[in-house]
């Protein structure tokens, strides 16, 4: 609609981010003609056709340094912190202190933590085609339970972002059980959202879990990576098992998620959780299991 009226405009101002998720358009049969045009945003289209563009590179949403990793990976290091971010995120120090106590090797250099879970691989729901990862889900639920009961986290502040509906069911089941056990803690108020639905939204301390451990799936879509890693206001948590991600696929460069974990290691904000290590207990949560959850979803 916008493109159709451009000829009638004398001035046209469009704000957006071409790095984020593009429109989802059903592919035409035989995949011919205009496929690229239909699958890109108007922002991408105008930029590709050399309309004048400018980058507004100031971070006003998040705490200082919170976007260092996505800035380096997706924006050529151009994202800078606006002056208004200084001293305006008091929760950040609380979150950093919590994770320093939980993981003594965590530096807190920037308000991010990347948790490298060396556990079970992805599990495919053969009926829906969606995926779950029990090890990463257990780590997240274990941390969230501790943080909420210690009043470090408020349930409304910690949305869970994932690409897969089956993983969303695992989280919802676990928090429904915790809400029944601790009726006044607010576990039922945790938002479990897809990457698509949180675009344009934000959270104080989002937990990102992309699920996949071998095949790339949605994890190597740049738009999904940008959206998932730029929603945080005060602190960013990413929990995944990516050390073998994409090994079975021919690629010219590391998958985006592995690049992110490598960057986190250089910043000393990456910790490893494995069954035989000091933090192995986090990988076993009483309310995180696949049995019955996927079956109930399939029955509907």
Buried (B, 14 or more C-beta within 10 A) or exposed (E): EEEEEEEEEEEEEEEEBBBBBBEEEEEEEEEEEEEEEEEBBBBBBBBEEEEEEEEEEBBEBBBBBBBBBBBBBBBEEEBEBBEEBEEBBEBBBBBBEBBBEBBEEBBBBBBBBBBBBBBBBBBBBEEBEBBBBBBBBBBBBBBBBBBBEEEBBBBEBBBBBBBBBBBBBBBBBBBEBBBEEEEEBBBEBBBBBBBEEBBEEBBBBBBBBBBBBBBBBBBBBBBBBBBBBBBBBBBBBBBBBBEEBBEEEEEEEBBBBBBBBBBBBEBEBBBBBBBEEEBBEBBBBEBBBBEEBBEEBEEE
